[in-house]
């Protein structure tokens, strides 16, 4: 399951950054960055480092969620 999560998060990261490059959509960039952070956390888990990096992983995931919340709040305000 973690492999699937990693691949999907990485694809969303690539799409978000690509869309920002083409359309200059800051929303796409925010979501892309957030999913890039999720991909990093999944990769750390796949590499077996999740236990030793538990606190930094929590921080990375919290930051990713906060970025998505910020992006959606920005869209909501429009």
Phi, psi and omega in degrees: 000322180294326178296316179298314178300318179298311182298314181295319178295320179295320178296316179296321176301310181298316179296318180297315179292320178297316180296322176298319179296325182274316189249355183057038180272110179294328177300315178297321179295314179301314180293321177299314179298316180301314181287335171297319176294320175298320179299318178299316181295324177291322179296317177301319178296316180297328180280358178078021183256004186298321182295316183284342181243032186302312183294312177299325179295320177299317180296318180297315180293321177297318178299317179299314178297320179296324177295317178296317178300315178299316180298315181291323177295321177299316178294321181296322183290338183292000000 
